[in-house]
Amino acid sequence: MLRGLRANTMLRGCWLLTDLDGTLVSTPHKAHGQYLSVADGPCLGALQKWLSLGGNICVITTADRRVFQQVHVPLQLTVKRCEGSPSVPASREAEGQLLLSMCTGAVLYQSTPGGVCLEPSYLAFPHTNLGEPTITSSSPAEPPTTAATCLDKQRCQALHDIMIDIFLHYARDVIFEVPEAMESQSCLSKRYRLMWSKLLHYLNGKFQMDQARQIVEREMKIKRGEMSSTKSDSPTSEKLWKYNYLRNHDKLINKVGIVRKEYISAIPAILRSPDDAASTTSTPNPTPPISPAAPVKEETTFISFLQNLLGVDTSTPQDDANITTHTTTSSNSCLPRQRLVAQMILVGIPMKAFDKYFGPYAQIFDSLGVSAISQPNSVVFSRRGIDKSSTVRYLDEAHTPQHGWIAPSVTTAPKSPCYPANAVVGKIAFANSVNLRKCVALGDNPHSADHQLTVFPQLRFVSVEKHDQRRRRHDDIDKAGGVGTAKGHLMDDRSISHLHYVGGEEDGTNTFLLELMDEIKRLHEVRTDVKRSATSGDTPTPAVNEDTFQLALTNASKRAAQSAKKFDPSVLDSAAAKPSSSLQSSL
């Protein structure tokens, strides 16, 4: 069916700027801990049709290399090969292109029929975010070997120490069963509740082993008359022992992946050829079976279990002593380069606990020039001013980079210190080539993780947030006197004129995209002689104009909002809980 659509490229120059988890695919929480690909969800057909009609897609996510399996692999054969000579800017009417913005805007990849490559000018682009404060003069000096989107070594070290302290603070409250911490644990997904369960079991096993050792030593001392019998330790001292053990073995937190760095990949080894890509599974790090197993006492077994559970890339060492530099093979091969750290992540602390544990460090984060972005089960740290909006600004034709900036060409980029050694770089640069009035942004968390996709007045945003989550936020706003905030739990999406609510998560996205394409086709046929054009030989189908796109978006979002209700159980539950007006009158 899609082959017949190839000749109709009416969506040339149109873009979907979309989140991934909860928007194109189920969240790992909803998918029982699995990272599903778009082939496993409802959106595959709609995305393939969009690309085949000439539309373009840029997935903008906090996720890292798992995106290659989740998005690139199932869509690889639908993506059009980008024609052009090296370092030529992309056409304003690009068609059938797929870009992957990963690690919260730190890196941008191009998906091609032959594999994945780095966007040639993104890492060297003079990124600015007018909505964020600038780095203070007390910030560490920027080494010349670091890309503008990445975290340098000094920032990473300072940030790492703070992240360890924060995790130990939260872990202490969990070990001592502080009510607020225990309540927040219920907000974690199954994967991270299991992480904490195994960690506590491990500490308990270590404590029991230590107690057994002390009993043997005590009995021997009593027999030798070196000491008298004493009472066993109190429960409080047991908890303190566990906390002190974790604090004295804080490298364990790095080994299991609770605190970790995510690096920019020069080329993903799993995608060196289309044949390799086709044989890749959708879940590179399958979650271990979740069962009430006995406590894991053996350290190597425990570490391996949590690494697998948390999806840690064990081929990338986290120890700075092992990964600080490596040698390039370019003409500058005598100069060592830092590995480029896209972001740092602390997992296992829910969004509900963010203010208490991270709030006291706000000024320190600001002085380091980093942003702490709260996620449902984790906190992501990135360069200040580098976020999901960075990718949009890079693509936006109306955004002017700093005077004198020259995009690196396909031949010079791999030699630049802004790029990983041996980087595979695309030929066409998409900087300043996108008309935002022919774009639509999509996300399921407009108040938090996707907030930076809502900050452009000329870019319409479609929210597929879960109905019950949105309703709870609105209830809290009402309790606060009806006054919302610009961002966060009390952000009132109803006050944003360019935001349209559909709901239904990935099912809502699929419904909206199908409605949008149908509505564009209907309006386009009315406004142009597209039917006759389509039958007139090689005459290309006219591209949809921005006015038609805008009207189609408005109409499609309204219809999709009605249709998406059937995919959201919370809508049905709330409707069932409220008697209808006719029933109330009969009572």
C-alpha positions as CSV (number, residue, x, y, z in Angstrom):
1,M,0.0,0.0,0.0
2,L,2.8,2.4,0.8
3,R,4.4,2.0,-2.6
4,G,1.5,3.7,-4.2
5,L,1.9,6.6,-1.9
6,R,5.5,7.3,-2.9
7,A,4.6,9.5,-5.9
8,N,2.4,11.7,-3.7
9,T,4.8,13.9,-1.6
10,M,2.4,16.6,-0.5
11,L,4.0,16.6,3.0
12,R,7.4,17.8,1.7
13,G,8.8,20.3,4.2
14,C,6.4,19.2,7.0
15,W,7.9,17.8,10.2
16,L,6.9,15.9,13.3
17,L,9.0,17.0,16.3
18,T,8.1,14.2,18.7
19,D,8.9,12.7,22.1
20,L,9.4,9.0,22.2
21,D,8.3,7.2,25.4
22,G,4.6,7.6,26.1
23,T,4.2,9.4,22.7
24,L,5.4,7.0,20.0
25,V,5.8,3.9,22.1
26,S,4.6,2.7,25.5
27,T,6.6,3.9,28.5
28,P,8.8,1.2,30.0
29,H,6.5,1.3,33.1
30,K,3.4,0.6,31.0
31,A,5.4,-2.0,29.0
32,H,6.3,-4.0,32.1
33,G,9.9,-2.8,32.1
34,Q,10.6,-3.4,28.4
35,Y,11.8,-0.9,25.8
36,L,9.5,-1.4,22.9
37,S,10.1,-0.3,19.4
38,V,7.6,1.5,17.2
39,A,7.0,-1.8,15.5
40,D,5.5,-3.1,18.7
41,G,3.0,-0.3,19.0
42,P,0.2,1.4,17.1
43,C,2.2,4.2,15.4
44,L,4.3,2.2,12.9
45,G,1.8,2.4,10.0
46,A,1.1,6.1,10.6
47,L,4.8,7.0,10.7
48,Q,5.6,5.0,7.6
49,K,2.8,6.7,5.8
50,W,4.0,10.1,6.9
51,L,7.5,9.4,5.6
52,S,6.2,8.0,2.3
53,L,4.1,11.1,1.7
54,G,7.2,13.2,2.0
55,G,6.9,14.1,5.6
56,N,9.9,14.3,7.9
57,I,10.3,13.2,11.5
58,C,12.7,14.3,14.3
59,V,12.4,12.2,17.4
60,I,13.5,14.3,20.4
61,T,14.1,12.3,23.6
62,T,16.2,12.0,26.7
63,A,16.9,8.4,25.8
64,D,20.3,7.3,24.5
65,R,21.3,4.6,22.1
66,R,18.3,2.4,22.6
67,V,16.6,4.8,20.2
68,F,18.4,3.2,17.3
69,Q,16.6,-0.1,17.8
70,Q,13.3,1.5,18.8
71,V,13.0,3.9,15.9
72,H,15.7,3.6,13.3
73,V,15.5,-0.1,12.7
74,P,11.7,-0.3,12.0
75,L,11.7,2.9,9.9
76,Q,15.0,2.5,8.1
77,L,13.6,1.1,4.9
78,T,11.0,3.9,4.6
79,V,13.5,6.7,5.0
80,K,14.5,8.4,1.8
81,R,18.2,8.7,0.9
82,C,19.2,12.4,1.3
83,E,20.6,13.5,-2.1
84,G,23.3,16.2,-2.3
85,S,27.0,16.9,-2.2
86,P,29.0,17.2,1.0
87,S,28.2,20.1,3.3
88,V,25.3,21.3,1.3
89,P,22.4,22.7,3.4
90,A,19.2,20.7,3.5
91,S,16.3,21.8,1.3
92,R,13.5,23.8,2.9
93,E,11.3,21.1,1.3
94,A,13.1,18.1,2.6
95,E,11.1,14.9,2.2
96,G,11.1,11.5,3.9
97,Q,13.9,12.3,6.4
98,L,14.3,10.9,9.9
99,L,16.4,12.6,12.6
100,L,17.1,11.3,16.1
101,S,17.8,13.9,18.7
102,M,19.0,12.0,21.8
103,C,20.3,12.6,25.3
104,T,18.1,15.7,25.9
105,G,19.3,17.6,22.9
106,A,23.0,16.8,23.3
107,V,23.4,15.0,20.0
108,L,21.6,14.7,16.7
109,Y,21.8,11.7,14.3
110,Q,20.5,11.2,10.8
111,S,18.8,7.9,10.0
112,T,19.5,6.8,6.4
113,P,18.7,3.6,4.4
114,G,22.3,2.6,5.0
115,G,22.6,3.2,8.7
116,V,23.0,6.1,11.2
117,C,25.4,9.0,11.0
118,L,26.0,12.2,13.0
119,E,24.3,15.4,11.8
120,P,27.4,17.3,10.5
121,S,27.0,20.7,12.1
122,Y,25.0,20.0,15.3
123,L,27.8,19.5,17.8
124,A,29.7,22.6,16.6
125,F,26.6,24.8,16.3
126,P,26.6,27.8,18.6
127,H,23.6,26.7,20.7
128,T,21.9,29.3,22.7
129,N,18.8,29.1,24.8
130,L,17.3,32.5,25.6
131,G,15.0,31.0,28.2
132,E,17.9,29.8,30.4
133,P,20.4,31.8,32.5
134,T,23.9,32.0,31.2
135,I,26.7,30.1,33.0
136,T,28.2,32.2,35.7
137,S,31.8,33.4,35.8
138,S,32.6,30.9,38.6
139,S,31.9,28.0,36.2
140,P,34.8,25.7,35.2
141,A,36.8,26.9,32.2
142,E,35.6,25.1,29.0
143,P,38.4,22.9,27.6
144,P,38.9,23.2,23.9
145,T,38.2,19.5,23.4
146,T,34.6,19.5,24.4
147,A,31.6,19.9,22.1
148,A,29.3,22.8,23.0
149,T,26.4,20.4,23.8
150,C,28.4,18.2,26.2
151,L,29.7,18.1,29.7
152,D,33.4,18.5,30.2
153,K,35.6,16.5,32.6
154,Q,35.6,19.1,35.4
155,R,31.8,19.4,35.4
156,C,31.4,15.6,35.3
157,Q,33.6,15.1,38.3
158,A,31.9,17.8,40.4
159,L,28.4,16.6,39.3
160,H,29.3,13.0,40.0
161,D,30.2,13.8,43.7
162,I,26.9,15.7,44.2
163,M,24.9,12.9,42.6
164,I,26.4,10.4,44.9
165,D,25.6,12.6,47.9
166,I,22.0,13.0,46.8
167,F,21.5,9.3,46.3
168,L,23.0,8.5,49.7
169,H,20.7,11.0,51.3
170,Y,17.7,9.5,49.7
171,A,18.9,5.9,50.4
172,R,19.4,6.8,54.0
173,D,15.8,7.9,54.3
174,V,14.7,4.7,52.6
175,I,16.8,2.5,54.9
176,F,15.5,4.4,57.9
177,E,11.9,4.2,56.5
178,V,11.3,7.9,56.6
179,P,7.5,8.2,55.7
180,E,8.0,10.8,53.0
181,A,10.7,8.7,51.3
182,M,8.7,5.5,51.6
183,E,5.6,7.2,50.1
184,S,7.6,8.4,47.1
185,Q,8.8,4.8,46.4
186,S,5.3,3.9,45.4
187,C,5.6,6.4,42.5
188,L,8.4,4.4,40.9
189,S,7.9,2.0,38.1
190,K,8.2,-1.7,38.6
191,R,11.7,-1.8,37.3
192,Y,13.0,0.8,39.9
193,R,11.0,-0.7,42.7
194,L,12.8,-4.0,42.0
195,M,16.1,-2.1,41.9
196,W,15.5,-0.8,45.4
197,S,14.2,-4.2,46.6
198,K,17.4,-5.9,45.4
199,L,19.6,-3.2,46.9
200,L,18.0,-3.5,50.3
201,H,18.1,-7.3,50.1
202,Y,21.8,-7.1,49.2
203,L,22.5,-4.8,52.2
204,N,20.5,-7.1,54.5
205,G,22.6,-10.0,53.3
206,K,25.8,-8.1,53.9
207,F,24.6,-7.2,57.4
208,Q,23.6,-10.8,58.3
209,M,27.0,-12.0,57.2
210,D,28.7,-9.3,59.3
211,Q,26.6,-10.2,62.3
212,A,27.5,-13.9,61.9
213,R,31.1,-12.9,61.8
214,Q,30.8,-10.8,64.9
215,I,29.0,-13.5,66.8
216,V,31.8,-16.0,66.1
217,E,34.4,-13.4,67.1
218,R,32.5,-12.5,70.3
219,E,32.1,-16.1,71.3
220,M,35.8,-16.7,70.9
221,K,36.6,-13.7,72.9
222,I,34.1,-14.8,75.6
223,K,35.8,-18.2,75.7
224,R,39.2,-16.6,76.1
225,G,37.8,-14.3,78.8
226,E,38.5,-11.2,76.8
227,M,34.9,-9.9,77.1
228,S,31.5,-10.6,78.7
229,S,28.3,-11.4,76.8
230,T,26.4,-8.4,75.5
231,K,23.0,-7.7,74.0
232,S,22.5,-7.8,70.2
233,D,22.4,-4.6,68.3
234,S,19.2,-2.7,68.1
235,P,17.2,-2.3,64.9
236,T,18.3,1.3,64.6
237,S,22.0,0.3,64.6
238,E,21.2,-2.3,62.0
239,K,19.9,0.4,59.7
240,L,22.8,2.6,60.5
241,W,25.2,-0.2,59.6
242,K,23.5,-0.7,56.2
243,Y,23.7,3.0,55.4
244,N,27.4,3.2,56.4
245,Y,28.2,0.2,54.3
246,L,26.6,1.8,51.3
247,R,28.3,5.1,52.0
248,N,31.7,3.3,52.3
249,H,31.1,1.3,49.1
250,D,29.8,4.2,47.0
251,K,31.7,2.9,43.9
252,L,29.0,0.2,43.9
253,I,26.5,2.9,42.9
254,N,28.5,3.6,39.7
255,K,29.1,-0.1,38.9
256,V,25.4,-1.0,38.9
257,G,24.5,2.1,36.8
258,I,22.5,4.1,39.4
259,V,24.8,7.0,38.6
260,R,26.2,7.0,35.1
261,K,27.4,8.9,32.1
262,E,26.0,8.6,28.6
263,Y,28.4,9.2,25.8
264,I,28.0,10.4,22.2
265,S,28.6,7.4,19.9
266,A,30.7,8.0,16.8
267,I,28.8,5.2,15.1
268,P,26.7,2.6,16.8
269,A,28.4,-0.8,16.3
270,I,25.1,-2.5,16.1
271,L,24.1,-0.5,13.0
272,R,27.2,-0.7,10.8
273,S,25.1,-2.1,7.9
274,P,21.5,-2.5,7.0
275,D,21.8,-6.3,7.4
276,D,23.1,-5.9,11.0
277,A,20.3,-3.5,11.7
278,A,17.6,-5.8,10.4
279,S,18.8,-8.6,12.8
280,T,18.8,-6.4,15.9
281,T,16.1,-7.0,18.5
282,S,14.0,-4.2,19.8
283,T,15.2,-4.7,23.4
284,P,19.0,-4.6,23.6
285,N,19.0,-5.1,27.4
286,P,16.1,-7.4,28.3
287,T,14.9,-7.0,31.9
288,P,15.6,-10.0,34.1
289,P,12.5,-11.9,35.3
290,I,10.9,-10.1,38.1
291,S,10.3,-12.6,40.8
292,P,10.5,-12.8,44.6
293,A,13.9,-14.4,44.5
294,A,16.2,-14.9,47.5
295,P,18.4,-11.9,48.5
296,V,21.4,-11.5,46.2
297,K,24.5,-11.7,48.4
298,E,27.2,-12.4,45.9
299,E,28.5,-9.0,44.8
300,T,29.3,-9.9,41.2
301,T,25.8,-11.5,40.8
302,F,24.2,-8.5,42.4
303,I,26.1,-6.1,40.1
304,S,25.3,-8.1,37.0
305,F,21.6,-8.3,37.9
306,L,21.2,-4.6,38.4
307,Q,23.3,-3.7,35.3
308,N,21.0,-5.9,33.2
309,L,17.9,-4.6,35.0
310,L,18.9,-0.9,34.4
311,G,20.0,-1.4,30.8
312,V,23.6,-0.4,31.5
313,D,26.0,-0.6,28.5
314,T,28.7,-2.7,30.1
315,S,31.0,-2.1,27.0
316,T,31.4,1.5,28.1
317,P,33.4,1.8,31.4
318,Q,32.2,4.4,33.8
319,D,35.5,4.9,35.6
320,D,37.1,8.1,34.5
321,A,40.6,6.6,34.9
322,N,39.7,4.3,31.9
323,I,37.8,6.7,29.7
324,T,39.3,10.1,29.9
325,T,41.0,10.2,26.5
326,H,41.7,8.2,23.5
327,T,43.7,8.8,20.3
328,T,42.1,9.8,17.0
329,T,43.1,8.5,13.6
330,S,42.8,11.9,11.9
331,S,45.7,14.1,10.9
332,N,45.6,15.4,14.5
333,S,46.1,11.9,15.9
334,C,48.8,13.1,18.3
335,L,46.2,15.1,20.2
336,P,44.2,13.1,22.7
337,R,40.4,13.8,22.9
338,Q,38.0,13.5,25.7
339,R,35.1,11.1,25.2
340,L,32.1,13.3,24.8
341,V,29.7,13.0,27.7
342,A,26.2,13.9,26.5
343,Q,24.5,13.7,29.9
344,M,24.6,12.2,33.3
345,I,21.8,10.3,34.9
346,L,20.8,9.3,38.5
347,V,18.0,6.7,38.5
348,G,15.7,5.4,41.2
349,I,14.6,8.7,42.7
350,P,11.0,9.6,41.7
351,M,9.8,12.9,40.4
352,K,7.8,13.4,43.7
353,A,11.1,13.5,45.7
354,F,12.9,15.9,43.3
355,D,12.3,19.2,45.2
356,K,13.4,17.8,48.6
357,Y,16.6,16.1,47.5
358,F,17.7,18.2,44.6
359,G,16.3,21.6,45.5
360,P,19.1,22.4,48.0
361,Y,21.7,22.1,45.3
362,A,20.0,24.5,42.8
363,Q,22.6,27.2,43.2
364,I,25.5,24.7,42.8
365,F,23.9,23.3,39.6
366,D,23.6,26.9,38.3
367,S,27.3,27.7,39.1
368,L,28.3,24.5,37.3
369,G,26.3,25.5,34.3
370,V,24.1,22.3,34.3
371,S,20.4,21.7,34.4
372,A,18.7,19.0,36.5
373,I,15.7,17.6,34.6
374,S,13.3,15.5,36.6
375,Q,11.9,12.3,35.0
376,P,9.3,9.9,36.5
377,N,12.0,7.5,37.7
378,S,15.3,9.5,37.4
379,V,17.0,12.8,37.0
380,V,19.0,13.8,33.9
381,F,21.8,16.3,34.1
382,S,22.8,18.2,30.9
383,R,24.6,21.4,29.9
384,R,22.7,24.5,30.9
385,G,20.8,25.7,27.9
386,I,21.0,22.3,26.1
387,D,17.6,20.6,26.2
388,K,14.9,19.5,23.8
389,S,14.4,23.1,22.6
390,S,18.1,23.1,21.3
391,T,17.2,20.7,18.5
392,V,14.2,22.9,17.5
393,R,16.3,26.0,17.5
394,Y,18.9,24.3,15.3
395,L,16.3,23.3,12.8
396,D,14.3,26.5,12.9
397,E,14.9,28.6,9.7
398,A,14.2,31.8,11.7
399,H,16.9,31.1,14.3
400,T,20.2,32.9,13.4
401,P,23.4,31.5,14.8
402,Q,26.2,33.7,16.0
403,H,27.9,35.9,13.5
404,G,30.8,34.3,11.7
405,W,29.8,30.7,12.4
406,I,30.7,28.3,9.6
407,A,29.2,24.8,9.6
408,P,31.9,22.1,9.5
409,S,31.9,20.1,6.3
410,V,31.7,16.4,6.0
411,T,35.4,16.2,5.6
412,T,36.4,18.6,8.5
413,A,33.9,17.6,11.1
414,P,35.5,14.3,12.1
415,K,38.8,16.1,12.7
416,S,37.1,18.8,14.8
417,P,37.5,18.4,18.6
418,C,33.8,18.8,18.8
419,Y,33.3,15.3,17.3
420,P,34.2,11.8,18.5
421,A,37.2,10.2,16.9
422,N,36.3,8.3,13.7
423,A,32.9,9.9,13.6
424,V,30.6,8.9,10.7
425,V,29.1,12.2,9.6
426,G,26.2,12.9,7.3
427,K,26.6,14.9,4.1
428,I,23.6,17.2,4.4
429,A,23.2,19.7,7.3
430,F,19.6,20.5,8.4
431,A,20.5,23.6,10.3
432,N,18.0,26.5,9.8
433,S,16.1,24.6,7.2
434,V,12.7,24.0,8.9
435,N,9.6,26.2,8.8
436,L,8.0,25.8,12.2
437,R,4.6,26.7,10.9
438,K,4.7,23.4,8.9
439,C,5.7,21.4,12.0
440,V,3.8,19.9,14.9
441,A,5.4,18.9,18.2
442,L,4.1,16.0,20.2
443,G,4.7,14.8,23.8
444,D,3.0,13.2,26.9
445,N,4.6,15.5,29.6
446,P,4.2,19.1,28.5
447,H,4.7,20.2,32.1
448,S,8.0,18.5,32.7
449,A,10.1,16.4,30.3
450,D,8.5,17.9,27.1
451,H,8.1,21.4,28.4
452,Q,10.9,22.8,26.2
453,L,8.9,21.7,23.1
454,T,6.1,24.0,24.2
455,V,8.1,27.2,24.5
456,F,7.8,28.2,20.8
457,P,4.6,30.2,20.1
458,Q,4.8,29.5,16.4
459,L,5.1,25.7,17.0
460,R,1.8,24.0,17.7
461,F,2.1,21.3,20.4
462,V,-0.2,18.3,20.7
463,S,-0.3,16.8,24.2
464,V,-1.1,13.1,24.5
465,E,-0.7,13.2,28.3
466,K,-2.7,10.6,30.3
467,H,-6.1,12.0,31.3
468,D,-5.8,11.1,35.0
469,Q,-2.4,12.7,35.3
470,R,-3.6,15.9,33.7
471,R,-6.8,15.9,35.8
472,R,-4.8,15.6,39.0
473,R,-2.6,18.5,38.0
474,H,-5.6,20.6,37.2
475,D,-7.1,19.7,40.6
476,D,-3.9,20.8,42.4
477,I,-4.0,24.0,40.5
478,D,-7.6,24.6,41.6
479,K,-6.6,23.9,45.2
480,A,-3.8,26.4,44.9
481,G,-6.3,29.1,44.1
482,G,-6.3,28.6,40.3
483,V,-2.8,30.0,39.9
484,G,-0.5,27.8,37.8
485,T,3.2,28.0,37.2
486,A,5.2,28.2,33.9
487,K,6.6,24.8,34.4
488,G,6.3,21.8,36.7
489,H,3.5,20.0,38.5
490,L,1.3,23.2,38.6
491,M,1.7,24.1,34.9
492,D,-1.7,24.8,33.5
493,D,-1.6,23.6,29.9
494,R,-5.1,25.1,29.3
495,S,-3.5,28.5,29.3
496,I,-1.2,27.8,26.4
497,S,-2.9,29.0,23.2
498,H,-0.8,26.9,20.9
499,L,-1.2,23.6,22.9
500,H,-3.9,21.1,21.9
501,Y,-4.9,18.3,24.2
502,V,-5.6,14.9,22.7
503,G,-4.6,12.4,25.4
504,G,-4.2,8.6,25.0
505,E,-0.4,8.5,24.9
506,E,0.9,6.5,21.9
507,D,-2.7,5.5,20.8
508,G,-3.6,9.2,20.9
509,T,-0.6,10.0,18.7
510,N,-1.6,7.4,16.2
511,T,-5.1,8.6,16.1
512,F,-4.0,12.2,15.7
513,L,-1.5,11.5,12.9
514,L,-4.1,9.5,10.9
515,E,-6.6,12.3,11.3
516,L,-4.0,14.9,10.4
517,M,-3.0,13.2,7.2
518,D,-6.6,12.7,6.2
519,E,-7.4,16.3,6.9
520,I,-4.4,17.6,5.0
521,K,-5.3,15.5,2.0
522,R,-8.9,16.7,2.1
523,L,-8.0,20.4,2.4
524,H,-5.2,20.1,-0.1
525,E,-7.4,18.5,-2.7
526,V,-9.9,21.3,-2.3
527,R,-7.3,24.1,-2.6
528,T,-5.3,22.6,-5.4
529,D,-6.0,20.5,-8.4
530,V,-4.1,17.7,-6.8
531,K,-6.3,14.9,-8.2
532,R,-5.7,16.0,-11.8
533,S,-2.0,16.6,-11.0
534,A,-1.6,13.1,-9.7
535,T,-2.8,11.6,-13.0
536,S,-0.8,13.9,-15.3
537,G,2.3,11.8,-15.7
538,D,5.4,12.9,-13.9
539,T,4.0,16.1,-12.5
540,P,4.9,16.2,-8.8
541,T,2.2,16.6,-6.3
542,P,2.3,20.2,-4.9
543,A,3.5,20.5,-1.4
544,V,1.0,21.6,1.2
545,N,1.3,25.2,2.3
546,E,1.5,26.4,5.9
547,D,-2.0,27.8,6.0
548,T,-3.5,24.4,5.0
549,F,-1.2,22.6,7.4
550,Q,-2.3,24.9,10.3
551,L,-6.0,24.5,9.6
552,A,-5.7,20.7,9.2
553,L,-3.8,20.5,12.5
554,T,-6.6,22.4,14.3
555,N,-9.3,20.2,12.9
556,A,-7.4,16.9,13.4
557,S,-6.6,17.6,17.0
558,K,-10.3,18.2,17.8
559,R,-11.4,15.0,16.2
560,A,-8.5,13.0,17.6
561,A,-9.3,14.3,21.1
562,Q,-12.7,12.7,20.9
563,S,-11.5,9.4,19.4
564,A,-8.5,9.0,21.8
565,K,-10.8,8.9,24.8
566,K,-11.5,5.2,24.2
567,F,-7.8,4.4,24.6
568,D,-7.5,6.0,28.1
569,P,-9.0,3.8,30.9
570,S,-9.0,6.8,33.3
571,V,-11.4,8.7,31.1
572,L,-13.8,5.7,31.2
573,D,-13.3,5.3,34.9
574,S,-14.1,8.9,35.6
575,A,-17.1,8.8,33.4
576,A,-18.4,5.7,35.1
577,A,-17.9,7.3,38.5
578,K,-20.0,10.3,37.7
579,P,-23.7,9.7,37.2
580,S,-25.1,11.2,34.0
581,S,-27.5,14.2,34.2
582,S,-30.4,12.1,33.1
583,L,-29.7,9.5,35.8
584,Q,-29.3,12.2,38.5
585,S,-32.7,13.7,37.5
586,S,-34.3,10.3,37.8
587,L,-32.9,9.9,41.3
